[in-house]
Amino acid sequence: MDRFVTKTSDRKRNPTYWLVFSSSLLGLLLLFVPPEVMIQIGVRVSPLGTLRDKTISLFQALRIALPVLGSLGVVWLSIPAHVRRNVRRFTFNLVVSPWLVPVIMALALTLRLGWMLYYPTTLYAESNWYFDKASEIARGYGYVYDLESGKPTAAYPVGYPAFLAVLFRLTGPSTLIAKLANVVLSVSCVYFTYLLALRTFDRATAVFSALFMALLPGVIVYNSLVCSDILFVTLTTLTMVLTLCHIDQHTRGTVIALLTGLANGAMALTRSIGLALLPLWVWVRWVVVSRHSRMSSARWVVAITVGTSLVVMPWMFRNYLHFHKIIPVSINGGANFWIGNNPQAYGGFMFPRDEAHNPLLPLIGDEVAVDELGYRLGLEFIRQNPGRVLKLLPAKVFYLFNSNDQGLHWNRLSALSPNQGGAGTQIFMLTNLVYTLLVIMALLGLLILLFQRECRRMMVWVGVVTSIYWTLLHLPFFGVDRFALPLLPFMTTYAAFGVSAILAIDDPDASRMERLV
């Protein structure tokens, strides 16, 4: 008997079969849920007790998309085994083709360049700061608050302006260059996502994961903005890939560990919370990778710490000289802490523009004073309102993961023309629909993983541990969906594993056949 074909009774004893069947039925049942009921549930879930038009449009789209996917699931389980076998063979033959990954990369490049050209933007809010500071650094003025005073600044992390300054030294200040750099970084991130999934699972999962990352609208729209998000996500994914590398020689291993540290340091200078990821990399290396590598974990920890220090310590020393206090990266932590812990806090971003509701405003310009006051007021609020603070925690998690459209929102605010088409309610709906389906598929993939032999490998749980750790790091502050961008490579990986397992529903080992090719 063909190894891809199993008996019906064996198939129905397969937990994956029942997970897919149950999920498909749930999707179909959504047809019978009135829109009013969905809206009522959404209002109760929302921390603010209200729904925006884009969310109502998303619910309407889900009432179509989920039943369609449910129907496809039922059809897939119902068709003859030999048809599934042929589809699976065709898919896996495609997966192992050497040209498929380059095609996905070309697709990612096309989509990102296409959006950048289709939706022209100008500088807006933080983009002005990043662009101006990069231009000033490139012209030799250093990282200063303004040219008139020449006062050094650490208001925002220096990593992204410094990155742009290197490019501007070669080309001159240009928003086009900054956007093209985003495109290159974003396409690189697609490839790093492929390597991440390949290291944690297999080639089939890696190919699907890269494809999902290439197609995500919520990532694509960032390529038309002058912002640090794409650089940070790319460096985070690269650091994880380097952390998971097999190292069989001490010399080569030391070099890779140093490179991992340098990447981690660059990531930390891009967004200061990245420095807090160093313990995560150490845990991954010590617990997950050490059993597969001849290089001792202790040696690797020393090397990555040295690499990180080589990048961060000079900047920390510079900040100490100018501000007379230890500032590892930037000095905006106090303001972010106050945003998440004050009488008006609701879990998401809020920064009132009137002094009656924002005591930080009178101190704007004095970075140290704003930072110290933000932490002091935030801690006072926590001590005086412990119950309120605990109630804010679910809201912070909600706003961290509830959507994927912050980049699109910034595009609309920075549009070259106020009447510019391409960022209306429908594109918001599409962006969040794709993201919601990805999250659902990732959760299904994790459920399927629990019943697969793969679950015994610690490597496959790196994404779950990273997501939990990353979420905990943000709880003291506030939630915004752009903060969850570094977790998208893991989400696409688990969603891709789910797709691979569904294709191999008659034979759980079929998803790993490409390892033998």
Residue pairs with C-beta under 8 A, 6 or more apart in sequence:
2 85
3 507
4 81
4 84
4 85
4 88
4 89
4 506
4 507
4 510
5 81
5 82
5 85
5 506
6 81
6 506
6 507
11 17
11 81
11 505
11 506
12 18
14 505
14 506
14 508
15 448
15 451
16 448
16 451
16 452
16 501
16 502
16 505
16 508
17 77
17 505
19 444
19 447
19 448
19 451
20 73
20 76
20 77
20 444
20 448
20 502
20 505
21 73
21 74
21 77
23 70
23 73
23 444
24 69
24 70
24 71
24 72
24 73
24 74
24 77
25 70
25 74
26 66
26 70
27 66
27 67
27 68
27 69
27 70
27 71
27 73
28 67
28 70
28 71
28 74
30 62
30 63
30 66
30 67
30 70
31 63
31 67
33 63
35 59
35 60
35 63
38 59
38 62
38 63
39 51
39 56
39 59
42 51
42 55
42 56
42 59
43 49
43 50
43 51
45 398
46 55
46 398
47 346
47 347
47 348
47 394
47 395
47 398
47 399
48 346
53 425
54 405
54 425
54 428
54 429
54 432
55 432
57 425
57 426
57 428
57 429
58 429
58 432
58 433
58 436
60 429
61 429
61 430
61 433
62 433
62 436
65 433
65 437
66 440
69 437
73 502
76 84
76 502
76 505
77 505
81 506
84 503
84 505
84 506
85 506
87 503
88 503
88 504
88 510
91 204
91 503
92 204
92 503
92 510
92 513
92 514
94 100
95 203
95 204
95 207
95 514
96 203
96 514
96 517
100 207
101 191
101 194
101 207
101 210
104 190
104 194
104 207
104 210
104 211
104 214
105 187
105 190
105 191
105 210
105 214
107 211
107 214
107 215
108 186
108 187
108 190
108 213
108 214
109 183
109 187
111 214
111 215
111 220
112 182
112 183
112 186
112 187
112 220
112 223
113 183
113 223
115 220
115 221
115 223
115 224
116 179
116 180
116 182
116 183
116 223
116 224
118 422
119 221
119 224
119 411
119 415
119 420
119 422
119 423
120 224
120 415
120 416
120 420
121 224
121 225
121 411
121 414
121 415
121 416
122 175
122 414
122 415
122 416
123 131
123 175
123 226
123 414
124 410
124 413
124 414
125 410
125 413
125 414
126 156
126 227
127 225
127 226
127 227
127 414
129 155
129 156
130 156
130 160
130 161
130 164
130 226
130 227
130 228
131 164
131 173
131 175
131 178
131 226
133 143
133 153
133 156
133 161
134 160
134 161
134 162
134 163
134 164
134 165
134 168
134 173
134 178
135 165
135 168
135 173
136 142
136 143
136 144
136 147
137 143
137 161
137 162
137 165
138 164
138 165
138 166
138 168
138 169
138 173
141 147
141 150
142 152
143 152
143 153
143 154
143 158
143 161
143 162
144 150
144 151
144 152
144 153
145 151
145 152
145 153
145 155
145 365
145 367
152 318
152 322
152 323
153 367
154 319
154 322
154 323
154 327
154 329
154 330
154 331
154 367
155 330
155 331
155 332
155 367
156 330
156 332
157 228
157 269
157 270
157 271
157 272
157 329
157 330
158 269
158 315
158 329
158 330
159 228
159 231
159 232
159 266
159 267
159 268
159 269
159 270
159 271
160 227
160 228
160 231
160 232
160 270
162 269
163 181
163 231
163 270
164 177
164 178
164 181
164 226
167 177
167 178
167 181
168 174
168 177
171 177
175 226
178 226
179 223
179 224
179 225
179 226
182 222
182 223
182 224
182 225
182 230
182 231
183 223
185 230
185 231
185 234
186 219
186 220
186 222
186 223
186 230
186 234
188 234
188 238
189 213
189 219
189 230
189 233
189 234
189 237
189 489
190 210
190 213
190 214
191 210
192 234
192 237
192 238
192 241
192 489
193 209
193 210
193 213
193 237
193 489
193 492
193 493
194 206
194 207
194 209
194 210
195 206
195 241
196 206
196 209
196 237
196 240
196 241
196 244
196 489
196 490
196 493
197 205
197 206
197 208
197 209
197 210
197 489
197 492
197 493
197 496
197 497
198 205
198 206
199 241
199 244
199 245
199 459
200 244
200 459
200 460
200 462
200 463
200 493
201 454
201 460
201 493
201 496
201 497
201 500
202 500
202 511
202 512
202 514
202 515
203 514
203 515
204 496
204 500
204 503
204 511
204 512
204 514
205 493
205 496
205 497
205 500
205 511
206 496
207 496
208 492
208 495
208 496
208 499
208 500
209 489
209 492
209 493
209 495
209 496
210 492
211 496
212 438
212 492
212 495
212 496
213 219
213 488
213 489
213 492
215 434
216 404
216 434
216 435
216 438
216 488
216 492
217 404
217 408
217 427
217 430
217 431
217 434
217 435
218 404
218 405
218 407
218 408
218 431
218 432
218 434
218 435
218 481
218 488
219 230
219 233
219 407
219 485
219 488
221 407
221 408
221 411
221 431
222 229
222 230
222 407
223 230
224 411
225 407
225 410
225 411
225 414
227 410
228 270
228 271
229 407
229 482
229 485
231 270
232 267
232 270
232 271
232 274
232 485
232 486
233 485
233 486
233 488
233 489
235 263
235 266
235 267
235 270
235 274
236 267
236 274
236 277
236 486
237 486
237 489
238 263
239 260
239 263
239 264
239 267
239 277
239 281
240 281
240 284
240 462
240 466
240 489
242 256
242 259
242 260
242 263
243 260
243 281
243 284
243 285
243 289
243 304
244 284
244 288
244 289
244 459
244 462
245 256
245 289
246 289
246 292
246 293
247 253
247 256
247 257
247 293
247 294
247 295
247 300
248 293
248 294
248 295
249 294
249 295
250 294
250 295
250 299
253 293
253 294
253 295
253 299
253 300
253 303
254 295
254 299
254 303
257 295
257 299
257 300
257 303
257 304
257 307
258 303
258 304
258 306
258 307
259 307
260 281
260 303
260 304
260 307
261 303
261 304
261 305
261 306
261 307
261 308
261 309
261 310
261 311
262 307
262 308
262 310
262 311
263 307
264 274
264 277
264 278
264 281
264 304
264 307
264 308
264 311
265 307
265 308
265 309
265 310
265 311
265 312
266 311
267 274
267 277
268 274
268 275
268 277
268 308
268 311
268 312
268 328
268 329
269 311
269 312
269 315
269 329
271 329
272 328
272 329
272 330
272 332
272 333
273 473
273 474
275 308
275 312
275 328
275 329
276 473
277 469
278 304
278 305
278 308
280 465
280 466
280 469
281 304
282 301
282 304
283 465
284 462
284 465
285 297
285 300
285 301
285 304
286 297
286 301
287 458
288 458
288 459
288 462
289 297
289 459
290 296
290 297
293 300
312 328
312 329
315 328
315 329
316 326
316 327
316 328
316 329
319 325
319 326
319 327
319 328
319 331
320 326
320 327
323 331
323 367
323 368
325 368
331 367
331 368
331 370
331 371
332 367
332 371
333 371
333 374
333 375
334 370
334 371
334 372
334 373
334 374
334 375
334 378
335 351
335 360
335 370
335 371
335 374
336 374
336 477
336 478
337 374
337 375
337 378
337 476
337 477
338 360
338 373
338 374
338 375
338 377
338 378
339 345
339 349
339 350
339 351
339 477
339 478
340 347
340 378
340 392
340 396
340 476
340 477
340 478
341 377
341 378
341 379
341 381
341 382
341 389
341 392
341 476
342 377
342 378
342 381
343 381
344 350
344 352
344 357
345 381
345 392
345 478
346 392
346 395
347 392
347 394
347 395
347 396
347 398
347 399
347 478
347 479
348 395
348 396
348 399
348 478
348 479
348 480
349 399
349 478
349 480
350 478
351 358
352 358
352 361
353 361
354 361
355 361
355 362
359 373
359 377
360 370
360 373
360 374
363 369
363 370
363 373
364 370
381 389
382 389
393 475
395 479
396 474
396 475
396 477
396 478
396 479
397 471
397 475
397 479
398 479
399 478
399 479
399 480
399 481
400 471
400 474
400 479
400 480
400 481
400 483
400 484
401 439
401 479
401 481
401 484
402 481
403 432
403 435
403 481
404 431
404 432
404 434
404 435
404 481
404 484
405 428
405 431
405 432
405 435
405 481
406 480
406 481
406 482
407 482
408 423
408 427
408 428
408 431
411 423
412 423
415 423
438 491
438 492
438 495
439 491
441 494
441 495
441 498
441 499
442 491
442 492
442 494
442 495
442 498
443 494
444 495
444 498
445 494
445 495
445 496
445 497
445 498
445 499
445 501
446 464
446 494
446 498
448 497
448 498
448 501
448 502
449 455
449 460
449 494
449 497
449 501
452 501
452 508
453 508
454 460
454 497
455 461
460 497
462 490
463 487
463 490
463 491
463 493
463 494
464 490
466 487
466 490
467 487
467 490
470 484
470 486
470 487
474 483
497 511
500 511
501 508
501 511
503 510
503 511
504 510
504 511
